[in-house]
Amino acid sequence: MPKTQYYTATTIDGFIADEHNSLDWLFEAAADDESNPFAAFFAGVGAFAMGATTYQWVLDHEGLLDHPEKWKAWYGDVPAWVFTHRDLPVIPGAAVQFVQGDVGPVHAAMTTAAAGKNLWIVGGGALAADFADAGLLDELILGVAPVTLGAGAPLLPRRLPSSRLSLSTLERRGEFAYLTYTVAPTAA
């Protein structure tokens, strides 16, 4: 059964981006390729969704309008949905759809497009929380980085009670701790 997974890096103090919406802290702390499980994770992904801030940061930070081949190298033809209330530039050749509103219909479209593979909720935390609120999030996969920020974008901007979370795996990879929690669709 395919899963909807919020797979993200987080600081020890629970932030996924700094106060300027930057991920530079992550690249400073990044694990080497041998200990980074992302490639294996993404091999099981058939569709993914991200928020506008995440999309804009990747677009700007990686210069994707000038180098759209980077998107293709990272994500191939895996379709992406970007939740936004503003006009954003389209990366040439990228399989990206811009959407807004309820996550339910988008989740259904993503599930169809994924053809039996998992769905990845990239970020941000508010988008992942929307999927959790709708009972559409199956797992949290957290790569906890050895850094604190003190402020920034929270991992999840609202409460997800412990009654909905069950630790399923704990793994050390280099200096990162990877925690996987199963998310119950409703409070237990």
N, C-alpha and C positions, 0 to 999 in steps of 0.2 A: 504494500500500500504506500503510495507516495506521501511525503510529508511536506508541510509548509514550515520552513526553518528560518529563524532570524539568526544568521551567522554573522558575528561582528567581533571586532576587537574593542576592548574596553580598558580603561585605566584601572588601577587598583581602587581609586575613589569613585568609579562608576561613570566616567565620561567617555563618549565616543568621538568627540571633537572638542577642540579648545574654544575659548570664548569668541574666536574669530572664524569659527567653523572650519578650522584647518585640521588636517590629519598629519601634519609634519611630525608631531610627537611619536606617531606610530612608526614612521620610517626610521626615526632615530633609534627606536627600540626593536625594530623588526628582526625576526628570527631568520636564520640562514635558510636557504632553500630546502635543505634536508629535513629540518624540523618544522617547516611550515606545511600544514595539512591542506591548504587551500586548493591546490590542483586536484587532489583526490576528492575533496568535497565537491568542487565545481563539475567534475566528471559526472556526478549524479544529478545535476541540475538541468531541468528542461525549460524553465522560464524564471524570470526574476523581476522584482519591483523595487523601486527606490523613490525617495522623495526628491523634490526639486532642488533642495540645498545640496544634497549628495551629488546629484547629477551635475549641477553647476560647478561644484568644487572639482570634480573629476574632469569636466570639460575644460575648465580654466587651468588647473594644476598640470594637466597632461597635454595641453594644447591640442585637443582632439579635433578642433575645426581645421587646423593646419595639418594634423597627422591622424586622420580617421582610421588609418590602418592599425593604430594601437588598440582601438576598441575591438576590432576584428580579431587581433592577436589574443586579446584577453578573453573575449566572450564568444567568438565565432559568430554563428548565426542564431544563437540562443536568444529568443525574443525577450524584450524588456518593456516594462510599463513604468512610466515616470508620473507620479502623482504631483500635479502642479495647478496653481491658480493663475499662473502668469505665462506669457509667451517665452519659450526657450528655443534656442537654435537646435536644429536637427544635425546630428553627426552624419555626414554623408556615408551611405551604405550600411548604417546601423539599423538593426531590427528593433526600433524603439517606437512605442506608442505613448502619447501624452494623454493622461486621463485625470479626472477629478471626481470627488464624491465618495460614495459608499464603496468599501473594499469588496463587498460580497460579489457583485457582478464581475469585477475585475479578477477576483480569485477564481471564479468559474471559467473565465476566458483563459486565464493562465493555466489552469488544470487541463483544459482541453489542448492547449498548445504544447504543454509539457509531455504529452503522450506517455504517461506512466512514470515519468521522472519527477524528482522533487522540485518544489518551488522555493526560491530563495528570496527572503526579504532582506535587502541590503542595508537599508537605513533610510532615514533616521529612526530614532527611538519612537517618535510620535506615530510614524507609519506602522512600525511593528506593534505598538500598543493598540492601534486601530484594528489590526488583524486579530490580536489577542482578545480585544473587547467583543469582536464579532464571533469568537469561538473558532477562528480559522488558523490559529497558530499552534503547531504541534510540538515544536522544539525551540529552545534557546541554546545556541552554541556560542559560547563566549571565550574568546582568546584574551585572557587577562594579561596585560602587558606590565612590565616592571617599571611603571612610571605613575606619578600622580600629577594632576593639573590644578586642583583646587577650585576650578570653575569650568564651565563649558556646556556642551550639549549632553544631557543625561542619557544613559543607556536606555531607560524607559522613563518617560516624564510623569508617570502616574503609578499608582499602587497596583501590583499584581500579587495577590495574597499567597502566602506559602502553601495554603490549601490547594492551590492550582499547580504547584511546582514540585517535581520529584527529580532529584539528582540521579541521572542514569549513568554518566561516566565522568571520570576525573582523570586527566592525563597531563604529564609534564612533557613539554617540548622545548628544549633549550631553557630559556628564562621565562617562558610563557606557561601559564596554567590554562588548560582547556577544560571548561566545565560544560557539560551538556545536561540540560534540564528538559524533561518531558512536561508539556503544558497541558493541563486538563482543560476541556472546553468551557466548563463552568465551575464555580466554587464547589469544592467537595464537602 
